[in-house]
Amino acid sequence: MDRLIETIETVTDFLSGKLQGVLVFLLMVLVMVEVLARYLLQAPLSLADELGGYMLVSITFMGLAYTWKEGGHVRVELLINLLPEKPRAWLRLATLLMAAGFCLPLITGSYSLLQDSLLFGARSGSWLRTPLVYPQSLLLAGSILLLVQFAAEIVKAVRNLRGTAAGINPEDKEA
């Protein structure tokens, strides 16, 4: 099980972390080139808005799992930190299960959107006429990656609960 969790986190680090970090840099370069072309050459890039939007979708949805793994999502821990360790561990498991449950309609909705785009041959309204199935597939991939990361976090939370029930300090166990 440790190997599986390690593999999930390695995939999350690459697909959801490093790859999206590269896309953030490329988006920054694209915007800079667009600004320079618009103001210096008086000729804006027609594709910058569309490609920038697709990159932003990728960064947002594909980056969800890495952001969760690294604890980057917004959370309020004021009251939670006041709880004893065992109730805090149970609350952590409950919230992970609810968050994973949220992923299921997100995945089914993304899949339905992809099916409709394929069925109707939906394309962007720009001159690129990009088949929308490509950028929309990022919604599905990011949602699935987030669900898989939640599964790894749930396994770790259950292990933490078992350690807490056995009187083992979880911080000592991870070191």
C-alpha positions, -999 to +999 in steps of 0.1 A: +000+000+000+029+024+007+042+018-028+008+027-043+005+059-022+041+068-032+033+062-069+001+083-066+020+112-050+048+109-076+022+111-104+005+140-087+038+158-082+046+155-120+012+160-137-004+183-112+027+201-099+057+203-122+039+202-155+014+229-144+043+250-131+058+248-166+024+259-180+023+289-157+057+300-171+046+294-207+014+314-200+035+342-186+056+342-217+025+341-240+010+371-222+043+390-224+046+383-262+010+393-266+016+426-249+048+433-268+031+424-301+001+446-293+020+477-282+053+475-302+041+460-334+005+471-333-004+435-342-019+415-314-016+377-315-050+363-324-044+330-306-031+343-273-065+347-257-077+312-266-044+294-258-041+314-226-076+303-216-068+267-223-036+270-203-055+286-174-080+257-174-052+232-173-034+250-145-066+253-125-080+218-129-048+198-133-033+217-104-061+208-079-045+175-067-010+190-061-025+219-043-045+196-021-014+174-015+007+204-005-021+218+018-026+249-004-064+250-005-080+275+017-090+262+051-099+275+085-082+255+113-089+277+143-115+254+159-101+222+145-067+228+162-085+231+196-098+196+193-080+166+209-060+145+184-085+116+180-116+137+172-094+158+149-083+126+130-119+115+127-129+149+114-100+148+089-113+115+076-149+127+074-139+158+054-117+138+031-146+114+024-169+144+017-144+160-006-139+127-025-177+125-028-177+160-043-153+147-070-179+121-082-204+146-097-175+167-109-162+137-128-196+127-142-203+162-152-170+165-170-175+132-187-210+143-199-196+175-212-170+156-232-196+132-246-217+162-258-187+179-273-178+147-292-214+140-303-219+175-316-183+181-328-181+213-307-153+237-317-142+270-303-156+302-318-122+316-327-104+313-360-084+284-345-116+263-344-101+241-317-121+210-310-134+217-275-130+180-265-092+187-260-094+215-234-125+200-218-106+167-213-085+186-188-115+190-166-120+153-165-083+144-161-079+169-133-110+157-114-099+121-116-064+130-105-079+149-075-100+119-066-070+096-068-051+120-045-081+120-021-080+082-021-043+083-010-051+109+016-080+087+029-057+058+033-032+079+052-060+093+074-072+057+083-036+048+091-034+079+113-066+069+131-053+034+137-021+048+151-040+072+173-063+044+185-032+024+194-016+053+213+011+059+187+019+095+179+014+100+141+042+125+139+066+099+153+053+073+128+060+094+097+095+103+106 
